[in-house]
């Protein structure tokens, strides 16, 4: 166990920035709060609940853990070059798993890997679930009042029940419910069973309880508003939230209380005298966990050096002129100086007119390799009351090639006004909706010293949507003009 502690300690020193970023996400997002409980539950499971059975599984150092840690470190270096947080964080968890494998051996992993699966809940994955959960919430808000005979209208994520209007925002998706109850289900399963499949059933049941409790919450709010004749404030929403959450946890505890629990399995006798064979191995093999920690720290340090010693990332932003020339559109406003978003992103914006229509074009470029481009940069301010009621990806083509575009539709909460935003990421001669492709191509450019400047191009127009043919022509015109990095 001493070598395990040393190996994890060496790895912790090298991975401190990644661990800090991970912990910051836990603290900033409610849907990740249960991650603070992962290590305490794991320590309780191994150090108290299953203590005698764990001690009966004697540690047998395994050099394969060194290779596993090294492979995870390579993945971390790749994520560092491509600037993917979830990649770095996943690689960190895999490196911890590799050090544990090096210290305790395959027998321990084979017997206790369901419990070690708790480490997965350290990773912030709610963002992947949120779009689907928002859609499911909107569906539930549409069908339940309709089944009760109420007048319901739906436009994407915007719903009207009688005279009341509702928007399914991120906070309404129930991601916090699902992640918390899934974790609790898995944790209870780990403390009750040794079978991974039984543990998984409890985790799945927790996820179902989370989805159902959130649907109960949002529909309760809507129905209470309808019967009262007025919409309750956000403080009252919180009361309904706690009632539904505590109800879901109560149902889960009832299921746990009615379930059978596996008896401790202390393992059999050491018929092949393996303990003696592993104890008499060479000292460097017994210290496999320490070597694994050093390998992980060394490879990740080299990855940081490779990311920081690439080509210069971005050039200067042209403060005047260089406005994209758009056929049929007259330039009516240009920026005098480049804006800097949050002290990081260089941002230029132009406004055009065509008869009674107005169009805004934004070009955004990052200044450093660690900076990220996101369509949220060009989203309307929340203070203006715009709601994203629909999001889709589309593909526009011409003889010169194709472009992937993120199409977002916004509706004003104060009127029926609609706004369309079209966003594409530009890297070299590629226009794509994939941030993964953007970051992979940028990471390769940094690694080989190629001066590639990734950009985001956004077109925003009120009222009627742009035709695919016109949209492609506008994007090509914006990408062809060297408005960034002159």
Secondary structure, 3 states (H helix, E strand, C coil): CHHHHHHHHHHHHHCHHHHHHHHHHHHHCHHHHHHHHHHHHHHHHHHHHCHHHHHHCCCCCCCHHHHHHHHHHHHHHHHHHHCCHHHHHHHHHHHHHHHHHHHHHHHHHHHHHHHHHHHHHHCCCHHHHHHHHHHHHHHHHHHHHHHCCCCEEEECCEEEECCEEEECCHHHCCHHHHHHHHHHHHHHHHHHCCCHHHHHHHHHHHHHHHHHHHHHHHHHHHHHHHHHCCCCCHHHHHHHHHHHHHHHHHHHHHHHHCCCCCCCCCCCCCCCCHHHHHHCCCHHHHCHHHHHHHHHHHHHHHHHHHHHCCCCCCCCECCCCCCCCCCCCEEEEECCCCEEECCCEEEEEEEEEECCEEEEEEEEEECCCCCCCCHHHHCCCHHHCEEEEEEEEEEEEECCEEEEEEEEEEEECCCCCEEEEEEEEEECCEEECCHHHHHHHHHHHHHHCCCCCCEEEEEEEECCCCCHHHHHHHHHHHHHCCCECC
